[in-house]
Amino acid sequence: MFNHVSIGVRDIARTKQFYDAALKPLGFKCLSEDAASLGYGDDAVALWIGAAAKPVPADDKSNLHFCFDAGSRKAVDAFHEGALKAGGKDNGKPGLRKDYGENYYAAFVIDPDGYRLEAYCGKAK
């Protein structure tokens, strides 16, 4: 359905450090970079991040979040660990979410600009 999503951030360098650490375990990398933007994906950019003077204010009651596919539960764990080490905040430790589905294994973090992120794996193990 979506080709890509774009978000605005205050500090591109800080954001690159965070997203490099959080997305690498999921198999995503920075495919495009300049002084004002970053583009992440596997073989094509799906997440554009641009420098913005007025990024959308973080609002934990908005229900806005971005969920990334993970190839394994181990990758979900590594996403969470990498995000926290790179300045993210915990918003839900890795684990099964039985109320979402039998094999719904996910972790939740908040990036340095307040965007809520999730990594998800639906495999049985």
C-alpha positions in Angstrom: 0.0 0.0 0.0 2.7 2.6 1.0 5.7 3.3 -1.1 7.4 5.3 1.7 6.8 7.4 4.8 8.5 10.7 5.6 9.2 12.2 9.0 10.9 15.4 10.2 13.5 15.6 12.9 15.6 18.3 14.6 19.1 16.8 14.4 20.1 14.6 11.4 23.4 13.4 12.9 21.7 12.3 16.2 18.9 10.7 14.2 21.3 8.8 11.9 23.1 7.3 14.9 19.8 6.2 16.4 18.3 4.7 13.2 21.5 3.0 12.1 21.6 1.2 15.5 17.9 0.4 15.7 17.3 -0.7 12.1 20.5 -2.6 11.4 19.3 -5.8 13.2 16.2 -5.7 11.1 18.2 -5.7 7.9 17.6 -2.1 7.0 20.3 0.5 6.3 20.8 4.1 5.3 20.6 4.0 1.5 20.6 7.8 1.0 22.2 10.5 3.0 23.0 14.2 2.7 23.2 17.1 5.1 19.4 17.4 5.4 18.0 13.9 4.8 18.3 10.2 5.3 16.7 7.3 3.5 16.3 3.9 5.1 15.3 0.5 3.6 16.6 -2.8 2.4 16.8 -2.5 -1.4 14.8 0.8 -1.8 14.1 3.7 0.6 10.9 3.2 2.5 11.6 5.6 5.4 12.6 9.2 4.6 13.9 11.4 7.4 14.4 15.1 6.8 15.7 18.0 8.8 12.7 20.1 9.9 12.5 23.4 11.8 9.1 22.3 13.2 8.8 18.5 13.4 5.4 17.2 14.3 5.2 17.3 18.1 5.4 14.0 19.8 2.0 12.9 21.2 1.7 9.6 22.9 -2.1 9.8 22.8 -2.2 10.1 19.0 -1.8 6.4 18.3 0.8 7.2 15.6 3.6 4.7 15.4 5.7 3.0 12.8 6.1 -0.8 12.9 9.0 -2.5 11.2 9.1 -6.2 10.1 11.7 -8.3 11.8 12.9 -11.6 10.4 13.2 -13.2 13.8 12.5 -12.7 17.5 16.3 -12.3 18.0 16.1 -9.4 15.6 13.3 -7.8 17.6 15.5 -8.1 20.7 18.5 -6.6 19.0 16.3 -3.7 17.6 15.2 -2.9 21.2 18.7 -3.1 22.6 20.3 -1.1 19.8 17.6 1.6 20.0 18.1 2.0 23.8 21.9 2.2 23.5 21.6 4.9 20.8 19.4 7.2 22.9 15.9 5.8 22.5 13.5 5.2 25.4 11.8 1.9 26.2 8.1 1.8 25.4 7.6 -1.9 25.8 10.3 -4.6 26.3 10.6 -7.5 23.7 8.0 -10.2 24.3 4.9 -12.0 23.1 1.8 -9.9 22.9 -0.9 -12.7 23.1 -3.7 -10.1 23.0 -2.4 -9.1 19.5 -2.1 -12.6 18.2 -0.7 -16.0 19.2 2.8 -15.4 17.8 2.9 -11.6 18.0 6.4 -10.9 19.3 7.3 -7.2 19.4 9.3 -4.5 21.1 8.5 -0.8 21.4 10.8 2.2 21.7 10.6 6.0 21.3 13.2 7.7 19.2 15.0 10.9 20.2 12.3 13.1 18.6 9.4 11.3 20.2 8.3 9.0 17.4 7.0 5.7 18.6 8.5 2.7 16.9 7.8 -1.0 17.0 9.6 -4.1 15.6 7.4 -7.2 15.0 8.0 -10.8 14.2 5.0 -13.2 13.7 7.0 -16.4 13.5 6.4 -19.2 16.0 10.0 -19.1 17.3 
